[in-house]
Amino acid sequence: MTTTVLHELSSDSLRALAASLRQGPLATGLTDHALHQIAGANSAQLRAQLEELLREGWSTSALSLLATEIAEARERIGDPSLLFELVLSGPEAPGVPTQDTAATMQALIGEAREEILLIGYAVHNARSLFAPLAERMRAIPSMRVELYLDISRPYSDTSLDSEIVRRFALEFRATHWPWPTLPMLYYDPRALTQGRERASLHAKCIIVDRTSALVTSANFTEAAQKRNIEVGVLIRHHSHADRLVSYFHGLRASGQLKECHLTY
């Protein structure tokens, strides 16, 4: 069974189709006139699809319910172009819009009112990237800001895990975050292990107020944010953004992510 043409109809057309199948002209048989009023130039394809479904045993009342369900599902989801936007960074290609990832990230930070989660892998010369975040924290003192970053064991470094984390905190404060108001910072301790159990916190995204999220290939480096070819998706959908936050909070609550104290 295929429902391609049904999915191409507008919500209004689907509801008109449902009404006609339920108690209108199409309830007693398919007619070209009634189908053309609903689907216009696509009426022939719609007729073929409905005939196929009728041959498979669907009743007109069942087809009416199908059309209504498709319309309601579309209305619940909304216009995908308003929910999802590609963020393509790098050299321009003719006819394809691009935007630097840093600008998108800063715009999201400017929208935040309550909470920001920043998750990243590599951080390099990030003071200018984090400056808008620090300013937002200063402007809204109640803002909760959480960073989730990879703290890994350097090659051949045999220091205690706690010493590597302490050094990371000192360098982070000196190089990337010189401002007095500090975010919370968390890391995956598996990145400090050696051998086959080693893993990385490799995700890169920013989530704002559990309503919007940028999921991207870009690290928190100037090159990644402004020059590299990077691909991301800006998601403005509460349930998706909330799921991302819940995942990282769940990892924290279960002890799989630990806090890196920045007040050494």
BELUR-V88223 format. One record per residue. N is the residue number from 1. RES is the residue in one letter. SS is DSSP state (hx for helix, st for strand, lp for the rest). PSI is psi in radians with two decimals (none if undefined). D_FIRST is the distance of its C-alpha to the first C-alpha in Angstrom with 2 decimals. Layout:
BEGIN
N&RES&SS&PSI&D_FIRST  N&RES&SS&PSI&D_FIRST
END
This chain:
BEGIN
1&M&lp&2.35&0.00  2&T&lp&2.59&3.81  3&T&lp&0.56&6.82  4&T&hx&-0.88&9.56  5&V&hx&-0.68&11.81  6&L&hx&-0.71&11.87  7&H&hx&-0.35&13.09  8&E&hx&-0.25&15.62  9&L&lp&2.61&17.19  10&S&lp&2.87&20.37  11&S&hx&-0.71&20.91  12&D&hx&-0.72&23.15  13&S&hx&-0.67&20.68  14&L&hx&-0.71&18.00  15&R&hx&-0.62&20.79  16&A&hx&-0.71&21.89  17&L&hx&-0.77&18.48  18&A&hx&-0.77&18.48  19&A&hx&-0.72&22.05  20&S&hx&-0.67&21.50  21&L&hx&-0.51&18.66  22&R&hx&-0.85&20.87  23&Q&hx&0.34&24.17  24&G&lp&-2.75&24.37  25&P&hx&-0.61&23.91  26&L&hx&-0.13&20.13  27&A&hx&-0.42&20.68  28&T&lp&0.04&22.12  29&G&lp&2.65&20.01  30&L&lp&2.24&18.49  31&T&lp&2.52&21.41  32&D&hx&-0.67&21.85  33&H&hx&-0.86&24.60  34&A&hx&-0.71&22.81  35&L&hx&-0.66&19.76  36&H&hx&-0.63&22.30  37&Q&hx&-0.55&24.18  38&I&hx&-0.79&21.25  39&A&hx&-0.11&19.59  40&G&hx&-2.21&22.53  41&A&hx&-0.31&21.99  42&N&hx&0.23&18.20  43&S&hx&-0.64&18.14  44&A&hx&-0.74&17.06  45&Q&hx&-0.66&13.92  46&L&hx&-0.73&13.24  47&R&hx&-0.77&14.02  48&A&hx&-0.69&11.67  49&Q&hx&-0.76&8.66  50&L&hx&-0.68&10.22  51&E&hx&-0.69&11.03  52&E&hx&-0.77&7.65  53&L&hx&-0.66&7.03  54&L&hx&-0.68&10.65  55&R&hx&-0.54&10.45  56&E&lp&-0.03&8.27  57&G&lp&0.09&11.22  58&W&lp&2.43&10.92  59&S&lp&2.86&14.42  60&T&hx&-0.58&15.69  61&S&hx&-0.65&17.31  62&A&hx&-0.68&14.21  63&L&hx&-0.61&12.63  64&S&hx&-0.76&16.08  65&L&hx&-0.69&16.01  66&L&hx&-0.81&12.75  67&A&hx&-0.69&14.48  68&T&hx&-0.75&17.65  69&E&hx&-0.71&16.42  70&I&hx&-0.74&15.10  71&A&hx&-0.78&18.51  72&E&hx&-0.68&20.49  73&A&hx&-0.71&19.04  74&R&hx&-0.70&19.88  75&E&hx&-0.58&23.30  76&R&hx&-0.69&24.02  77&I&hx&-0.68&23.37  78&G&lp&-3.06&25.22  79&D&lp&2.02&25.59  80&P&hx&-0.54&24.97  81&S&hx&-0.35&27.88  82&L&hx&-0.26&30.15  83&L&hx&-0.56&29.13  84&F&st&2.33&29.04  85&E&st&2.27&31.43  86&L&st&2.40&32.16  87&V&st&1.76&35.82  88&L&st&2.10&36.81  89&S&st&2.51&40.48  90&G&lp&-2.87&42.53  91&P&lp&2.57&43.60  92&E&lp&2.52&42.10  93&A&st&2.40&39.57  94&P&lp&2.21&39.55  95&G&lp&0.00&37.07  96&V&st&2.03&35.84  97&P&lp&2.44&37.33  98&T&lp&2.87&39.00  99&Q&lp&2.51&41.08  100&D&lp&2.50&43.31  101&T&hx&-0.63&42.15  102&A&hx&-0.71&45.54  103&A&hx&-0.71&45.23  104&T&hx&-0.74&41.87  105&M&hx&-0.75&43.30  106&Q&hx&-0.61&46.42  107&A&hx&-0.71&44.51  108&L&hx&-0.77&42.63  109&I&hx&-0.68&45.97  110&G&hx&-0.37&47.40  111&E&hx&-0.32&44.75  112&A&lp&2.48&45.45  113&R&lp&-0.48&47.27  114&E&lp&-0.70&47.07  115&E&st&2.42&45.66  116&I&st&2.27&44.89  117&L&st&2.24&43.62  118&L&st&2.07&44.21  119&I&st&2.24&42.87  120&G&st&2.92&44.00  121&Y&lp&-1.22&45.12  122&A&lp&2.39&47.88  123&V&st&2.18&50.45  124&H&st&2.19&53.06  125&N&lp&0.91&55.42  126&A&lp&0.15&53.17  127&R&hx&-0.79&55.87  128&S&hx&-0.51&54.78  129&L&hx&-0.62&51.14  130&F&hx&-0.23&52.09  131&A&hx&-0.78&54.66  132&P&hx&-0.56&52.28  133&L&hx&-0.77&51.12  134&A&hx&-0.66&54.74  135&E&hx&-0.66&55.52  136&R&hx&-0.66&52.68  137&M&hx&-0.65&54.08  138&R&hx&-0.68&57.49  139&A&hx&-0.58&56.28  140&I&lp&1.54&54.38  141&P&lp&-0.44&56.38  142&S&lp&-0.10&53.93  143&M&lp&2.28&51.10  144&R&st&2.15&49.84  145&V&st&2.19&49.16  146&E&st&2.25&47.90  147&L&st&2.40&47.81  148&Y&st&1.90&46.08  149&L&st&2.74&47.52  150&D&lp&2.13&47.90  151&I&lp&1.83&51.41  152&S&lp&2.79&51.75  153&R&lp&2.12&54.68  154&P&lp&2.66&56.34  155&Y&lp&2.28&56.80  156&S&lp&0.14&59.80  157&D&lp&2.09&60.52  158&T&lp&0.28&61.75  159&S&lp&2.79&62.42  160&L&lp&2.62&61.39  161&D&hx&-0.77&57.98  162&S&hx&-0.60&59.78  163&E&hx&-0.69&61.93  164&I&hx&-0.71&58.99  165&V&hx&-0.72&57.34  166&R&hx&-0.77&60.72  167&R&hx&-0.69&61.17  168&F&hx&-0.77&57.68  169&A&hx&-0.75&58.52  170&L&hx&-0.79&61.80  171&E&hx&-0.68&60.31  172&F&hx&-0.79&57.48  173&R&hx&-0.72&60.05  174&A&hx&-0.64&62.33  175&T&hx&-0.70&59.84  176&H&hx&-0.46&56.70  177&W&lp&1.42&57.63  178&P&lp&-0.01&61.28  179&W&lp&2.64&60.78  180&P&lp&-0.57&62.24  181&T&lp&2.13&59.16  182&L&lp&2.51&57.02  183&P&lp&2.98&53.36  184&M&st&2.52&52.20  185&L&st&2.31&51.28  186&Y&st&2.73&49.32  187&Y&st&2.86&48.65  188&D&lp&1.95&47.06  189&P&hx&-0.26&50.02  190&R&hx&-0.38&48.18  191&A&hx&-0.21&48.94  192&L&hx&-0.15&52.60  193&T&lp&2.96&52.28  194&Q&lp&2.59&52.99  195&G&lp&-2.81&51.15  196&R&lp&-0.30&47.61  197&E&lp&-0.08&47.00  198&R&lp&2.45&47.45  199&A&lp&2.88&44.60  200&S&lp&2.62&44.37  201&L&lp&1.65&43.28  202&H&lp&-0.05&41.27  203&A&lp&2.68&39.06  204&K&lp&1.94&39.86  205&C&st&2.87&38.95  206&I&st&2.33&40.58  207&I&st&2.25&39.45  208&V&st&2.12&41.14  209&D&lp&0.42&41.46  210&R&lp&0.37&38.14  211&T&lp&-0.47&36.43  212&S&st&2.55&36.26  213&A&st&2.42&36.06  214&L&st&2.02&36.55  215&V&st&2.14&35.15  216&T&st&2.80&36.75  217&S&lp&-0.16&38.00  218&A&lp&2.29&41.45  219&N&lp&3.06&44.36  220&F&st&1.15&47.22  221&T&st&2.69&49.34  222&E&hx&-0.70&50.53  223&A&hx&-0.79&49.07  224&A&hx&-0.69&45.59  225&Q&hx&-0.45&45.63  226&K&hx&-0.39&47.13  227&R&lp&-0.65&47.13  228&N&lp&2.83&44.61  229&I&lp&1.95&41.13  230&E&st&2.64&39.10  231&V&st&2.31&35.55  232&G&st&2.96&34.64  233&V&st&2.19&32.26  234&L&st&2.10&33.78  235&I&st&2.11&31.81  236&R&lp&1.30&32.77  237&H&lp&2.07&30.86  238&H&hx&-0.83&32.89  239&S&hx&-0.64&30.70  240&H&hx&-0.79&30.33  241&A&hx&-0.73&34.05  242&D&hx&-0.62&35.07  243&R&hx&-0.69&33.17  244&L&hx&-0.81&35.11  245&V&hx&-0.78&38.37  246&S&hx&-0.61&37.64  247&Y&hx&-0.87&37.02  248&F&hx&-0.63&40.38  249&H&hx&-0.61&42.20  250&G&hx&-0.68&40.84  251&L&hx&-0.65&42.17  252&R&hx&-0.85&45.48  253&A&hx&-0.56&45.68  254&S&lp&0.01&45.08  255&G&lp&0.10&47.79  256&Q&lp&-0.38&45.61  257&L&lp&2.43&46.71  258&K&st&2.76&50.39  259&E&st&2.40&52.48  260&C&lp&1.94&54.66  261&H&lp&2.23&57.66  262&L&lp&0.19&58.80  263&T&lp&0.48&62.22  264&Y&lp&none&64.01
END
